[in-house]
Every structure is written in structure tokens, then in C-alpha cells.
Amino acid sequence: MTKTELFTEYASYHTDRRNRACHAVGIPLIVLGVLGLFSLIKLDPIDLAIPVAVLVLIYYATLTVRGALISLAAFAILYVVAVRLPWQADVAAFVLGWIFQLIGHRYEGNKPKFLENLTYLLIGPLYFFDHIVDRTTRPRAKPA
């Protein structure tokens, strides 16, 4: 599937503003937790979080280079934070992130898209990080 097809399908499961707000909190927490927990597995001279993130970013680049670069920046920031936290905080971030996701889908009245296709576990962060940048860089309408 193309980026447009994946994003269109993903967006159709995230139309409620409360669900999007829950995802705005939940997705970064989940990524933070995953990176932090994978960083605990050492593959001298690096940890597992780095090759996992690189593989995800390569997949993202096949869909959208811009989105991959935005995600690279987000992953880097979240990684720097995650590796400084105790493992219990990484677990808590991961669990809390999923709680936000499930609450959001309760508002939406549907199940998370990844239950139909596991690819959407990867698309969620790409979609979220890409859209955050779009919202912050979009020119604002001037009042009439």
C-alpha cells in the first residue's frame, strides 16, 4: 500500500478529536517505552533500540522520506529521554500509552486499526509525527 492509502485508512479510524488527543499522548509514550525497553538489550557496542529504530525508519522511508526524517527526529528525542529513565518508567510509559490508545478508541467507538493489520502498529507513529509537523507548520488563517 502507498502512504496515501495507509494514511487514509488510518485516519478513518481516528476521526474523533478525543481519540486524536489520546493518541497525541499515547503514541509518544508507547514509542518512548519501546525504545527504553529495547535499549536494555545490549548488542555491543549498541543496544537493540538502535537497529529496531533504523529498520522502522527504513520502512518509513519507503513510504515517505519526509515522514521518515520527522520520525527520526522524534525517535532520537524519545530515545535520549528513554535511556535515562529507569526500566520501570519505560514500562509505565508503554502501559500508560496503551491505556490512552484504548480510551481514545472507546471515544471513537471502534477497535484499533492494527487489530485488522499489524502494519498499522508502525503506521501510527509515522502518521502522528507527520501530522504534528503539518499542524505546526501550516500557515494560520488571518482573521477577517
C-alpha positions in Angstrom: 0.0 0.0 0.0 1.1 3.6 -0.6 1.5 6.2 2.1 -1.7 7.9 0.9 -3.7 4.6 1.2 -2.3 3.8 4.6 -2.8 7.3 6.0 -6.4 7.5 4.6 -7.3 4.1 6.1 -5.6 5.0 9.4 -7.3 8.4 9.5 -10.7 6.8 9.0 -10.3 5.1 12.4 -9.3 8.4 14.1 -11.9 11.0 13.4 -13.0 11.8 16.9 -11.0 14.7 18.4 -10.8 13.0 21.8 -9.3 9.9 20.2 -6.8 12.0 18.4 -5.9 13.8 21.7 -5.5 10.4 23.4 -3.2 9.3 20.5 -1.2 12.5 20.8 -0.3 11.4 24.3 -0.3 7.6 23.9 1.8 7.2 20.8 4.9 9.1 22.0 4.6 7.2 25.4 4.5 3.9 23.6 7.5 4.8 21.4 9.3 6.0 24.5 8.6 2.8 26.4 9.6 0.6 23.4 12.8 2.4 22.8 13.7 2.4 26.5 13.0 -1.3 26.9 14.8 -2.3 23.8 17.8 -0.2 24.9 18.2 -2.6 27.9 19.2 -5.4 25.5 22.8 -4.8 24.7 24.4 -5.7 21.3 27.9 -4.4 21.9 28.6 -1.7 21.1 25.0 -0.7 20.7 21.6 -1.6 22.1 18.7 -3.3 20.4 16.7 0.0 20.2 19.0 1.4 17.6 18.7 -1.4 14.9 15.0 -1.7 15.6 14.5 2.1 15.1 16.7 2.0 11.9 14.6 -0.8 10.4 11.4 1.1 11.2 12.8 4.3 9.7 13.9 2.4 6.5 10.3 1.2 6.2 9.1 4.7 6.7 11.5 6.0 4.0 9.9 3.6 1.5 6.6 5.4 2.2 7.7 9.0 2.7 11.2 10.4 3.1 9.8 13.5 4.8 7.9 11.4 7.3 11.0 9.2 7.9 13.1 12.3 8.7 10.4 13.7 11.0 10.2 10.3 12.8 14.0 10.1 13.0 14.0 13.4 15.0 11.1 12.2 17.2 12.7 8.8 17.8 16.1 10.5 18.6 14.5 12.8 21.2 12.4 9.9 22.7 15.5 7.6 22.8 17.6 10.2 24.6 14.9 10.5 27.2 14.1 6.8 27.4 17.7 5.6 28.1 17.9 8.0 31.0 14.8 6.6 32.7 14.7 3.5 35.0 13.3 0.5 33.3 10.2 0.8 35.4 9.4 4.2 34.0 9.8 2.8 30.4 7.3 0.0 31.3 5.0 2.6 32.8 5.2 4.8 29.7 4.4 1.8 27.5 1.4 0.7 29.6 0.1 4.2 30.0 0.4 4.9 26.3 -1.7 1.8 25.5 -4.3 2.9 28.1 -4.6 6.3 26.3 -4.9 4.4 22.9 -7.7 2.2 24.2 -9.5 5.1 25.9 -9.3 7.0 22.6 -10.8 4.1 20.6 -13.6 3.9 23.2 -14.5 7.5 22.4 -14.2 6.7 18.7 -16.4 3.6 19.1 -14.1 1.3 17.1 -11.2 -1.1 17.6 -7.6 0.0 16.9 -6.8 -0.5 13.2 -3.8 -2.7 14.0 -6.2 -5.5 15.1 -7.0 -5.9 11.4 -3.5 -5.4 10.1 -0.3 -5.3 12.2 1.3 -2.9 9.8 -0.7 -0.2 11.5 1.4 -0.6 14.7 4.1 1.0 12.6 1.9 3.4 10.7 0.5 5.1 13.9 3.7 6.8 14.9 4.5 7.8 11.3 1.1 9.3 10.8 1.1 11.0 14.2 4.6 12.6 13.9 3.9 13.6 10.2 0.6 15.3 11.1 2.1 17.1 14.2 4.6 18.8 11.9 1.9 19.6 9.4 -0.2 21.2 12.1 2.6 23.3 13.5 4.0 24.4 10.1 0.7 25.1 8.3 0.1 28.8 7.8 -2.7 30.1 10.0 -5.7 31.8 8.5 -5.8 35.5 9.1 -8.9 36.8 10.9 -11.3 38.7 8.7 
